Amino acid sequence: MKPFLITFFALLISFQTLAQDKKSYQIKRTDYPPKIDGVLDDKAWSDAQIATDFTEFKPDVGDTAPDNKKTKVQMTYDDTGIYVAAYCYDNPEDIMRQFTQRDNFGQSDFFGLIFNPNNDAQNNTEFFVFSSGTQADAVESPNYGEDFGWNAVWESSVKLVDDGWIVEIKIPYRALRFTQQEDPTWGIQFHRHYRKTREQMTWSAIDVTKGNIGLYNAELKGIKNITPPTRLSFFPYASGLVSTFDGQTDSDFAAGMDIKYGLTENLTLDATLIPDFSQAGFDDVQLNLGPFEQQFSEQRQFFTEGVDLFSKGNLFYSRRIGDRASGRLSLDDNESVGDFPEKIQLLNAVKVSGRTKNGLGIGFFNAVTEKTEVSITNEDTGLKRSQVIEPLANYNIMVLDQQFNKNSAITLINTNVTRDGDFRDANVTGLLLDLVNKSNTYGAIAEVKMSTFNDVQNKDNGYTARLGLGKNSGNLRYSATYDYADENYDINDLGILFRNNYSNFNAEVSYRTFEPSKNFNNTYLGTWINYNQLANPNTFTGANTGFNFNGQTKTLHNLGINGNWNFGKQYDYFEPRNGFDSYFVTENYAQANMWISSNYNLFFALDANLGYGRLFNDTRKNFNNIWFGLNPRFKFNDKFLMVLGFDYDNYTADRGYVNGQEIDDRILFGQRDRVDMTASISGSYNFNSFNALTLSFRNYLSTVTYDNSLYVLQDNGTLNRSDIYTKNNISSDPDFDPDINFNTWNLDLSYTWQFAPGSNLTALYRNQIFNFSNDSEASFFDSTGDLFKQEQRNTFSLKLVYFIDYNDLKNVFKKKSKTS
């Protein structure tokens, strides 16, 4: 441990300097702002500096483009924004331009524009325009990567010409965060992508072996006498919904507004008033037989946009807000409950975030959910009573994140959940350090977090810590990490944590190539080893090792193979579900998986994988797990794409805890065969960059069939076949059956029209069916037939969102005032 600490503290006090000759662009003000139409005949471009001589970084490194594929970029500005024109030379037949929706790169060439007003190499704002005219934008930092959930409202236009394509862009100042300075120097970068060959070039050359592209930004100079605008935008919405289920029709109308307001030059307030998430997507629900909850991705835009600061330390799982009720029902034997809500209504949410010129990131998030009650009926007397299952609750996050050395940061974050009345409150505080030397070659991480929860009767504190060190540049890379959490550490009121009580060691080594070889454009080969223990008591729980290889061929096909081996005995303290009093032992499990993703540029492409796993254990030779997936893609033309999917996963002679069964202090396990099948279709027809028709369909079927004989978990973690308990007698309920047939069907069909910048109209039709039974041995067609006998939920919704900028509104009133 001593050499580890010596190296760690050496990073704190010793840094190398990054020597680089930075390119510089001298921008000039214009009194004649260009029209954003893709035609470069505007006076503003006549004397603007030309940036050219781009340098390739993928797949070759250091090459320059030939004259017929070069790029010329010009910039100018006025009091309202910055204008950019890029002439992207190319052979017209080589330009790929698939029409997609916003932030979907698809198979298109693109031109990228990156600003960094603080010139700190850590907080880039990225704008991309595809040859099809579609836009994408993101905020980027080496600490969290690119966040395409961030959206701004800006203008662009594309025009195809005989020797390439032209893009014109206006970035209004409201889309950037900067302080007023007399003679500022901003970071700037231009990025060109040739989709057909996957060549990528930048104006200021970057070193891909060291990452952190912000270190290689050029400098933008010449901006003078501009004032950060009043950043105030309104997104009023109106929505209508009609839903039919089980013979009943419900309708709803909602109206509300989202607001963005620049509190200061760097801090922005986002608020959603009377939020409406009626068009949030379906979750990919699966049958869960394990001891841990399922995690679903966030579908609500307010919680996906601009949340990079709040994601620090992995303490924020936004699905907790407005999720299931936290309270438990207390029912007598003669009582029944009425409709139980699946989700809790969100009343409002606000977030404040930004970063000062000195690199201090400030984040504040707050959301309130409403008090929710259910009606309980006494079946004997008919009397009704109500019970609160979720009180008025407040969710809060505060973050301070100080960046330094252009690639490092120290963070203090606190999350808090306060519930009204006799319900659980929770608080988590974390201190995080992400340290990288200035040459971006070595890094260290250190984290310590404390959780506190108070459920009225009990109050406990829990702790976790993490320490890691590694080389993060060059062909050969390596790292070592130690993770610790005690048995009281719990972040699940506002975060997600699958398990605590661990003391784990991890080491990784990898080798990657960056330049093409005879057969590959690039390759990656990595291996790792994990050694895991409980924190209390300090006892071994398992170890595993594995490898991963992937690469891209010269023909732009991606492929890989990976493997994992849990060597020796593994002690699972979670599957028995009785705290840490018991464990279940498995031994020598190994698996391997291979995959391919062919060139998406072609009419037909295929994503496919095949895997196999088994236990190398004399007592369980019959356990096998085989899985495969086939996902063919058909790009009929630049507007129409369809992707089919079929995934199959088969477990033979698997063993696990039986549906919550513990009898006479004995924990029962069952041996089961399980088959999971998922069929899916996704398709899109984009009429142009602003109109799209999309289809999303998913059918998921899972069957689980138990052997009649059951097993009793022994004190040493092994299983003994029971002479008493069988599948047919483990419950006092004569209808109890652990076998499962779990079948879901979800279909979304939507039309989206962006009728003005930042303004959209979306029409959505939904169809949803669900069936749960014990007929686990039914065929696929019989299961599907039973599914369609269930009641279907049909939903149609229409939502209009309109973008209003305060500055545009103010100018309208000024013009009216002058006219009058």
Secondary structure, 3 states (H helix, E strand, C coil): CHHHHHHHHHHHHCCCCCCCCCCEEECEECCCCCCCCCCCCCHHHCCCCCECCCEEEECCCCCECCHHHCEEEEEEECCCEEEEEEEEECCHHHCCECCCCCCCCCCECEEEEEEECCCCCCCEEEEEEECCCCEEEEEEECCCEEECCCCCCCEEEEEEECCEEEEEEEEEHHHCCCCCCCCCCEEEEEEEEECCCCEEEECCCCCCCCCCHHHHCEEEECCCCCCCCCCEEEEEEEEEEEEEECCEEEEEEEEEEEEEEECCCCEEEEEEECCCCCCCCCCCCCCCCCCCCCCCCCCCHHHCCCCCHHHHHHCCCHHHCCCCCCCCCCCCCCEEECCCCCCCCEEEEEEEEEECCCCEEEEEEEEEECCEEEEEEECCCCCEEEEEEECCEEEEEEEEEEEECCCEEEEEEEEEEEECCCCCEEEEEEEEEEEECCCCCEEEEEEEEEEEEECCCCEEEEEEEEEEEEECCCCEEEEEEEEEECCCCCCCCCCCCCCCCEEEEEEEEEEEECCCCCCEEEEEEEEEEEEEECCCCCCEEEEEEEEEEEEEECCCCEEEEEEEEEEEEEEECCCCCCCCCCCEEEEEEEEEEEEEECCCCCCEEEEEEEEEEEECCHHHCCCEEEEEEEEEEEECCCCEEEEEEEEEEEEEEEEEEEEEEEECCEEEEEEEEEEEEEEEEEEEEECCCCEEEEEEEEEEEEEEEEEEEEEEECCCCCEEEEEEEECCCCCCCCCCCCCEEEEEEEEEEEEEEEEECCEEEEEEEEEEEEEEECCCCCCHHHHHHHHCCCCCEEEEEEEEECCEEHHHHHHHHHHHHHHC
